[in-house]
Amino acid sequence: MTRPLIMLALCSLWAGSAAAQAPADLGPEPDRGGRRPEARLFISPSGEPFRDGDGLAAWFAGADRDSDTLLTRPEFEADAERFFGVLDADGDGVVDGFENQAYERQIAPEITRLGETRPQGAGPGGRPDGDGERPRRSLLGFGRGKPEPGVQRQGAGRYGLLNEPQPVRGADGDLSGRVSRIEWRAAAARRFNLLDLDGDGVLTLDTLPPLPGARPPR
């Protein structure tokens, strides 16, 4: 067999082998315009990270136990209780300093990385430029369902619905460095109230505040 024929045979074998392989995972299915939705990190109000696809929708669907598209207070608090079990590795009913470090280093390491956003009119390090006033901090970072301009988001606040930099430490009501189950439940109730803008005791996807960096609906 001549050299050109040998090369042709090898190319044919390679093409057949490549065609037989399973297609690569290209992520979420493209929309009608052929665009694939960008996967982005979402951190739930309790601090649980969701990294694949639409994290907000994935969290909501998991917390909505009866799948009726309405997230009630009991469902919200039950979801927080479930994640407390993940954080409380030794099962003693308290998230101690070591377990909190495991959360920051292994479960959600992104929250300890420095962000690039800063308040409007602020210079490096969040300091106001000139005579500008430092923006008011808020756990929500929005007013009446709309992003609140000038509010700096840090830590987990860059990826979630609430502008709370460290959700585990944020539940430490007595600042003891340990989060008890009672404190965790109180934090879950407080967070639900912050998200339940109309006070009807239910959350829906379309009434939740926009995520940081999300494009407003047209």
CYANA upper distance limits for C-alpha pairs under 8 A (distance plus 0.5 A):
  1 MET  CA      5 LEU  CA      6.86
  1 MET  CA      6 ILE  CA      7.02
  2 THR  CA      6 ILE  CA      6.85
  3 ARG  CA      7 MET  CA      6.75
  4 PRO  CA      8 LEU  CA      6.69
  5 LEU  CA      9 ALA  CA      6.71
  6 ILE  CA     10 LEU  CA      6.78
  7 MET  CA     11 CYS  CA      6.70
  8 LEU  CA     12 SER  CA      6.77
  9 ALA  CA     13 LEU  CA      6.81
 10 LEU  CA     14 TRP  CA      6.72
 11 CYS  CA     15 ALA  CA      6.65
 12 SER  CA     16 GLY  CA      6.73
 13 LEU  CA     17 SER  CA      6.72
 14 TRP  CA     18 ALA  CA      6.67
 15 ALA  CA     19 ALA  CA      6.66
 16 GLY  CA     20 ALA  CA      6.80
 17 SER  CA     21 GLN  CA      7.12
 27 GLY  CA     36 ARG  CA      8.22
 27 GLY  CA     53 GLY  CA      7.87
 28 PRO  CA     36 ARG  CA      6.73
 28 PRO  CA     37 PRO  CA      6.93
 28 PRO  CA     39 ALA  CA      8.48
 28 PRO  CA     53 GLY  CA      6.77
 29 GLU  CA     36 ARG  CA      6.61
 29 GLU  CA     37 PRO  CA      8.19
 30 PRO  CA     34 GLY  CA      5.60
 30 PRO  CA     35 ARG  CA      5.44
 30 PRO  CA     36 ARG  CA      4.59
 30 PRO  CA     37 PRO  CA      7.22
 31 ASP  CA     35 ARG  CA      6.00
 31 ASP  CA     36 ARG  CA      6.76
 31 ASP  CA     37 PRO  CA      8.04
 37 PRO  CA     53 GLY  CA      7.99
 38 GLU  CA     53 GLY  CA      7.61
 39 ALA  CA     51 ARG  CA      7.53
 39 ALA  CA     52 ASP  CA      6.24
 39 ALA  CA     53 GLY  CA      4.95
 39 ALA  CA     54 ASP  CA      6.85
 39 ALA  CA     55 GLY  CA      8.39
 40 ARG  CA     51 ARG  CA      6.57
 40 ARG  CA     52 ASP  CA      7.43
 40 ARG  CA     53 GLY  CA      7.27
 40 ARG  CA     54 ASP  CA      7.66
 40 ARG  CA     55 GLY  CA      7.63
 41 LEU  CA     49 PRO  CA      7.31
 41 LEU  CA     50 PHE  CA      6.29
 41 LEU  CA     51 ARG  CA      5.03
 41 LEU  CA     52 ASP  CA      7.79
 41 LEU  CA     55 GLY  CA      7.06
 41 LEU  CA    159 TYR  CA      6.72
 42 PHE  CA     49 PRO  CA      6.23
 42 PHE  CA     50 PHE  CA      5.59
 42 PHE  CA     51 ARG  CA      6.87
 42 PHE  CA     55 GLY  CA      5.60
 42 PHE  CA     56 LEU  CA      6.52
 42 PHE  CA    159 TYR  CA      5.55
 42 PHE  CA    160 GLY  CA      6.19
 43 ILE  CA     47 GLY  CA      5.90
 43 ILE  CA     48 GLU  CA      5.80
 43 ILE  CA     49 PRO  CA      4.86
 43 ILE  CA     50 PHE  CA      6.63
 43 ILE  CA     55 GLY  CA      8.35
 43 ILE  CA     56 LEU  CA      8.47
 43 ILE  CA    156 ALA  CA      6.96
 43 ILE  CA    159 TYR  CA      5.98
 43 ILE  CA    160 GLY  CA      5.42
 43 ILE  CA    161 LEU  CA      8.47
 44 SER  CA     48 GLU  CA      5.61
 44 SER  CA     49 PRO  CA      6.91
 44 SER  CA     50 PHE  CA      8.23
 44 SER  CA     56 LEU  CA      8.00
 44 SER  CA     59 TRP  CA      7.37
 44 SER  CA    160 GLY  CA      6.49
 44 SER  CA    161 LEU  CA      7.78
 45 PRO  CA    160 GLY  CA      7.30
 45 PRO  CA    161 LEU  CA      7.11
 45 PRO  CA    162 LEU  CA      6.93
 45 PRO  CA    167 PRO  CA      7.74
 45 PRO  CA    188 ALA  CA      8.49
 45 PRO  CA    191 ARG  CA      7.32
 46 SER  CA     80 ALA  CA      6.25
 46 SER  CA     83 PHE  CA      7.88
 46 SER  CA    167 PRO  CA      6.45
 46 SER  CA    168 VAL  CA      7.90
 46 SER  CA    188 ALA  CA      7.58
 47 GLY  CA    108 ALA  CA      8.43
 47 GLY  CA    156 ALA  CA      7.73
 47 GLY  CA    166 GLN  CA      7.96
 47 GLY  CA    167 PRO  CA      5.71
 47 GLY  CA    168 VAL  CA      7.36
 48 GLU  CA     83 PHE  CA      7.54
 48 GLU  CA    107 ILE  CA      8.35
 48 GLU  CA    108 ALA  CA      7.97
 49 PRO  CA    107 ILE  CA      7.86
 49 PRO  CA    108 ALA  CA      6.70
 50 PHE  CA     55 GLY  CA      5.39
 50 PHE  CA     56 LEU  CA      8.13
 50 PHE  CA     58 ALA  CA      8.05
 50 PHE  CA     59 TRP  CA      7.74
 51 ARG  CA     55 GLY  CA      6.64
 54 ASP  CA     58 ALA  CA      6.75
 55 GLY  CA     59 TRP  CA      6.57
 56 LEU  CA     60 PHE  CA      6.66
 57 ALA  CA     61 ALA  CA      6.51
 57 ALA  CA    205 LEU  CA      8.05
 58 ALA  CA     62 GLY  CA      6.69
 59 TRP  CA     63 ALA  CA      6.66
 60 PHE  CA     64 ASP  CA      6.44
 60 PHE  CA     71 LEU  CA      7.87
 60 PHE  CA    205 LEU  CA      7.97
 61 ALA  CA     65 ARG  CA      7.93
 61 ALA  CA     67 SER  CA      7.27
 61 ALA  CA     69 THR  CA      8.14
 63 ALA  CA     71 LEU  CA      7.54
 63 ALA  CA     75 GLU  CA      6.56
 63 ALA  CA     76 PHE  CA      6.72
 63 ALA  CA     78 ALA  CA      8.23
 63 ALA  CA     79 ASP  CA      5.94
 64 ASP  CA     68 ASP  CA      7.58
 64 ASP  CA     69 THR  CA      7.20
 64 ASP  CA     70 LEU  CA      7.13
 64 ASP  CA     71 LEU  CA      5.73
 64 ASP  CA     72 THR  CA      8.21
 64 ASP  CA     75 GLU  CA      6.75
 64 ASP  CA     76 PHE  CA      8.25
 65 ARG  CA     75 GLU  CA      7.19
 69 THR  CA    204 THR  CA      6.96
 69 THR  CA    205 LEU  CA      8.25
 70 LEU  CA    202 VAL  CA      6.60
 70 LEU  CA    203 LEU  CA      6.34
 70 LEU  CA    204 THR  CA      5.85
 71 LEU  CA     75 GLU  CA      6.63
 71 LEU  CA     76 PHE  CA      6.92
 71 LEU  CA    202 VAL  CA      5.96
 71 LEU  CA    203 LEU  CA      5.37
 71 LEU  CA    204 THR  CA      6.73
 72 THR  CA     76 PHE  CA      6.62
 72 THR  CA    201 GLY  CA      6.57
 72 THR  CA    202 VAL  CA      5.04
 72 THR  CA    203 LEU  CA      6.85
 73 ARG  CA     77 GLU  CA      6.59
 73 ARG  CA    189 ALA  CA      8.24
 73 ARG  CA    192 PHE  CA      7.29
 73 ARG  CA    201 GLY  CA      6.49
 73 ARG  CA    202 VAL  CA      6.96
 74 PRO  CA     78 ALA  CA      6.45
 75 GLU  CA     79 ASP  CA      6.67
 76 PHE  CA     80 ALA  CA      6.93
 76 PHE  CA    188 ALA  CA      8.08
 76 PHE  CA    192 PHE  CA      7.68
 77 GLU  CA     81 GLU  CA      6.63
 77 GLU  CA    185 ARG  CA      7.53
 77 GLU  CA    188 ALA  CA      6.26
 77 GLU  CA    189 ALA  CA      7.37
 78 ALA  CA     82 ARG  CA      6.70
 79 ASP  CA     83 PHE  CA      6.97
 80 ALA  CA     84 PHE  CA      6.73
 80 ALA  CA    184 TRP  CA      8.42
 80 ALA  CA    185 ARG  CA      8.15
 80 ALA  CA    188 ALA  CA      6.87
 81 GLU  CA     85 GLY  CA      7.08
 81 GLU  CA    184 TRP  CA      8.31
 81 GLU  CA    185 ARG  CA      7.78
 82 ARG  CA     86 VAL  CA      7.40
 83 PHE  CA     87 LEU  CA      6.91
 84 PHE  CA     88 ASP  CA      6.47
 84 PHE  CA     95 VAL  CA      8.43
 84 PHE  CA    181 ARG  CA      8.20
 84 PHE  CA    184 TRP  CA      8.04
 85 GLY  CA     89 ALA  CA      7.55
 85 GLY  CA     91 GLY  CA      7.63
 87 LEU  CA     95 VAL  CA      6.89
 87 LEU  CA     99 GLU  CA      6.89
 87 LEU  CA    100 ASN  CA      7.97
 87 LEU  CA    103 TYR  CA      7.42
 88 ASP  CA     92 ASP  CA      7.48
 88 ASP  CA     93 GLY  CA      7.07
 88 ASP  CA     94 VAL  CA      6.69
 88 ASP  CA     95 VAL  CA      5.62
 88 ASP  CA     96 ASP  CA      8.45
 88 ASP  CA     99 GLU  CA      7.19
 89 ALA  CA     99 GLU  CA      7.40
 93 GLY  CA    180 SER  CA      6.72
 93 GLY  CA    181 ARG  CA      6.29
 94 VAL  CA    178 ARG  CA      7.04
 94 VAL  CA    179 VAL  CA      6.04
 94 VAL  CA    180 SER  CA      4.98
 94 VAL  CA    181 ARG  CA      6.70
 95 VAL  CA     99 GLU  CA      6.21
 95 VAL  CA    100 ASN  CA      6.94
 95 VAL  CA    178 ARG  CA      6.16
 95 VAL  CA    179 VAL  CA      5.52
 95 VAL  CA    180 SER  CA      6.96
 96 ASP  CA    100 ASN  CA      6.63
 96 ASP  CA    177 GLY  CA      7.25
 96 ASP  CA    178 ARG  CA      5.09
 96 ASP  CA    179 VAL  CA      7.04
 97 GLY  CA    101 GLN  CA      6.65
 97 GLY  CA    177 GLY  CA      6.65
 97 GLY  CA    178 ARG  CA      6.78
 98 PHE  CA    102 ALA  CA      6.78
 99 GLU  CA    103 TYR  CA      6.78
100 ASN  CA    104 GLU  CA      6.90
100 ASN  CA    168 VAL  CA      7.49
100 ASN  CA    169 ARG  CA      8.32
101 GLN  CA    105 ARG  CA      6.51
102 ALA  CA    106 GLN  CA      5.90
102 ALA  CA    107 ILE  CA      7.31
103 TYR  CA    107 ILE  CA      5.25
103 TYR  CA    108 ALA  CA      6.43
103 TYR  CA    109 PRO  CA      7.95
104 GLU  CA    108 ALA  CA      5.82
104 GLU  CA    109 PRO  CA      5.45
104 GLU  CA    110 GLU  CA      8.41
104 GLU  CA    111 ILE  CA      7.58
104 GLU  CA    112 THR  CA      7.41
105 ARG  CA    109 PRO  CA      5.30
109 PRO  CA    113 ARG  CA      7.85
110 GLU  CA    155 GLY  CA      7.89
110 GLU  CA    156 ALA  CA      8.15
111 ILE  CA    154 GLN  CA      8.28
111 ILE  CA    155 GLY  CA      4.61
111 ILE  CA    156 ALA  CA      5.41
111 ILE  CA    165 PRO  CA      7.63
111 ILE  CA    166 GLN  CA      7.65
112 THR  CA    155 GLY  CA      6.40
113 ARG  CA    155 GLY  CA      7.52
114 LEU  CA    154 GLN  CA      8.31
114 LEU  CA    155 GLY  CA      7.94
115 GLY  CA    154 GLN  CA      7.12
115 GLY  CA    155 GLY  CA      7.90
115 GLY  CA    158 ARG  CA      8.25
117 THR  CA    152 GLN  CA      7.32
117 THR  CA    153 ARG  CA      7.74
118 ARG  CA    122 ALA  CA      7.07
118 ARG  CA    123 GLY  CA      8.37
118 ARG  CA    124 PRO  CA      8.38
118 ARG  CA    125 GLY  CA      8.29
118 ARG  CA    126 GLY  CA      6.29
118 ARG  CA    150 GLY  CA      8.44
118 ARG  CA    151 VAL  CA      8.42
118 ARG  CA    152 GLN  CA      5.80
118 ARG  CA    153 ARG  CA      8.05
119 PRO  CA    126 GLY  CA      7.04
119 PRO  CA    134 ARG  CA      8.35
119 PRO  CA    135 PRO  CA      7.24
119 PRO  CA    150 GLY  CA      5.11
119 PRO  CA    151 VAL  CA      6.11
119 PRO  CA    152 GLN  CA      5.40
120 GLN  CA    149 PRO  CA      7.88
120 GLN  CA    150 GLY  CA      5.22
120 GLN  CA    151 VAL  CA      8.24
121 GLY  CA    128 PRO  CA      6.71
121 GLY  CA    129 ASP  CA      6.47
121 GLY  CA    132 GLY  CA      7.10
121 GLY  CA    150 GLY  CA      8.34
122 ALA  CA    126 GLY  CA      5.95
122 ALA  CA    127 ARG  CA      5.86
122 ALA  CA    128 PRO  CA      4.65
122 ALA  CA    129 ASP  CA      5.65
122 ALA  CA    132 GLY  CA      8.01
122 ALA  CA    134 ARG  CA      8.10
123 GLY  CA    127 ARG  CA      5.73
123 GLY  CA    128 PRO  CA      6.19
123 GLY  CA    129 ASP  CA      5.91
127 ARG  CA    134 ARG  CA      7.72
128 PRO  CA    132 GLY  CA      5.71
128 PRO  CA    133 GLU  CA      6.58
128 PRO  CA    134 ARG  CA      6.28
135 PRO  CA    150 GLY  CA      6.26
135 PRO  CA    151 VAL  CA      6.29
135 PRO  CA    152 GLN  CA      8.17
136 ARG  CA    150 GLY  CA      8.47
136 ARG  CA    151 VAL  CA      6.98
137 ARG  CA    141 GLY  CA      7.83
137 ARG  CA    151 VAL  CA      6.53
137 ARG  CA    152 GLN  CA      7.73
138 SER  CA    142 PHE  CA      8.37
138 SER  CA    151 VAL  CA      7.80
138 SER  CA    163 ASN  CA      6.90
139 LEU  CA    162 LEU  CA      5.81
139 LEU  CA    163 ASN  CA      4.89
139 LEU  CA    164 GLU  CA      6.00
140 LEU  CA    161 LEU  CA      7.24
140 LEU  CA    162 LEU  CA      4.94
140 LEU  CA    163 ASN  CA      5.48
140 LEU  CA    164 GLU  CA      8.26
140 LEU  CA    194 LEU  CA      7.66
140 LEU  CA    195 LEU  CA      8.46
141 GLY  CA    147 PRO  CA      6.67
141 GLY  CA    148 GLU  CA      5.86
141 GLY  CA    151 VAL  CA      6.41
141 GLY  CA    152 GLN  CA      8.36
141 GLY  CA    153 ARG  CA      8.01
141 GLY  CA    162 LEU  CA      7.34
141 GLY  CA    163 ASN  CA      6.14
142 PHE  CA    146 LYS  CA      5.65
142 PHE  CA    147 PRO  CA      4.55
142 PHE  CA    148 GLU  CA      4.54
142 PHE  CA    149 PRO  CA      8.27
142 PHE  CA    209 PRO  CA      7.75
143 GLY  CA    147 PRO  CA      6.84
143 GLY  CA    148 GLU  CA      6.11
144 ARG  CA    197 LEU  CA      7.85
145 GLY  CA    197 LEU  CA      8.27
145 GLY  CA    207 THR  CA      7.99
145 GLY  CA    208 LEU  CA      7.66
145 GLY  CA    209 PRO  CA      5.50
145 GLY  CA    210 PRO  CA      7.90
146 LYS  CA    209 PRO  CA      7.05
146 LYS  CA    210 PRO  CA      7.53
147 PRO  CA    209 PRO  CA      8.07
147 PRO  CA    210 PRO  CA      7.46
147 PRO  CA    212 PRO  CA      8.46
153 ARG  CA    157 GLY  CA      5.65
153 ARG  CA    158 ARG  CA      5.82
153 ARG  CA    163 ASN  CA      6.31
153 ARG  CA    164 GLU  CA      8.40
153 ARG  CA    165 PRO  CA      7.93
154 GLN  CA    158 ARG  CA      6.17
154 GLN  CA    163 ASN  CA      7.71
154 GLN  CA    164 GLU  CA      7.94
154 GLN  CA    165 PRO  CA      5.68
155 GLY  CA    159 TYR  CA      8.42
155 GLY  CA    164 GLU  CA      7.92
155 GLY  CA    165 PRO  CA      4.70
155 GLY  CA    166 GLN  CA      6.86
156 ALA  CA    160 GLY  CA      6.84
156 ALA  CA    163 ASN  CA      7.78
156 ALA  CA    164 GLU  CA      6.73
156 ALA  CA    165 PRO  CA      5.17
156 ALA  CA    166 GLN  CA      6.40
156 ALA  CA    167 PRO  CA      7.78
157 GLY  CA    161 LEU  CA      7.65
157 GLY  CA    162 LEU  CA      6.35
157 GLY  CA    163 ASN  CA      4.53
157 GLY  CA    164 GLU  CA      5.48
157 GLY  CA    165 PRO  CA      5.58
157 GLY  CA    166 GLN  CA      8.42
158 ARG  CA    163 ASN  CA      7.72
158 ARG  CA    165 PRO  CA      8.46
158 ARG  CA    212 PRO  CA      6.60
159 TYR  CA    211 LEU  CA      7.51
159 TYR  CA    212 PRO  CA      7.13
160 GLY  CA    211 LEU  CA      6.64
160 GLY  CA    212 PRO  CA      7.81
161 LEU  CA    208 LEU  CA      8.15
161 LEU  CA    209 PRO  CA      6.83
161 LEU  CA    210 PRO  CA      7.63
161 LEU  CA    211 LEU  CA      6.36
161 LEU  CA    212 PRO  CA      8.44
162 LEU  CA    191 ARG  CA      8.47
164 GLU  CA    170 GLY  CA      7.58
165 PRO  CA    170 GLY  CA      8.39
166 GLN  CA    170 GLY  CA      6.36
167 PRO  CA    171 ALA  CA      6.90
168 VAL  CA    172 ASP  CA      7.60
168 VAL  CA    179 VAL  CA      7.95
169 ARG  CA    177 GLY  CA      7.99
169 ARG  CA    179 VAL  CA      8.02
170 GLY  CA    187 ALA  CA      8.26
171 ALA  CA    179 VAL  CA      6.92
171 ALA  CA    183 GLU  CA      6.52
171 ALA  CA    184 TRP  CA      6.10
171 ALA  CA    186 ALA  CA      8.25
171 ALA  CA    187 ALA  CA      5.77
172 ASP  CA    176 SER  CA      7.35
172 ASP  CA    177 GLY  CA      7.23
172 ASP  CA    178 ARG  CA      6.85
172 ASP  CA    179 VAL  CA      5.50
172 ASP  CA    180 SER  CA      8.25
172 ASP  CA    183 GLU  CA      6.91
172 ASP  CA    184 TRP  CA      8.17
173 GLY  CA    179 VAL  CA      8.23
173 GLY  CA    183 GLU  CA      6.70
179 VAL  CA    183 GLU  CA      6.55
179 VAL  CA    184 TRP  CA      7.04
180 SER  CA    184 TRP  CA      6.71
181 ARG  CA    185 ARG  CA      6.67
182 ILE  CA    186 ALA  CA      6.78
183 GLU  CA    187 ALA  CA      6.69
184 TRP  CA    188 ALA  CA      6.74
185 ARG  CA    189 ALA  CA      6.81
186 ALA  CA    190 ARG  CA      6.74
187 ALA  CA    191 ARG  CA      6.58
188 ALA  CA    192 PHE  CA      6.67
189 ALA  CA    193 ASN  CA      6.83
190 ARG  CA    194 LEU  CA      6.89
191 ARG  CA    195 LEU  CA      6.93
192 PHE  CA    196 ASP  CA      6.51
193 ASN  CA    197 LEU  CA      7.86
193 ASN  CA    199 GLY  CA      7.84
195 LEU  CA    203 LEU  CA      7.97
195 LEU  CA    208 LEU  CA      7.28
195 LEU  CA    209 PRO  CA      8.18
196 ASP  CA    200 ASP  CA      7.50
196 ASP  CA    201 GLY  CA      7.08
196 ASP  CA    202 VAL  CA      7.20
196 ASP  CA    203 LEU  CA      6.70
203 LEU  CA    207 THR  CA      7.37
203 LEU  CA    208 LEU  CA      7.52
204 THR  CA    208 LEU  CA      6.99
210 PRO  CA    214 ALA  CA      6.74
210 PRO  CA    216 PRO  CA      8.28
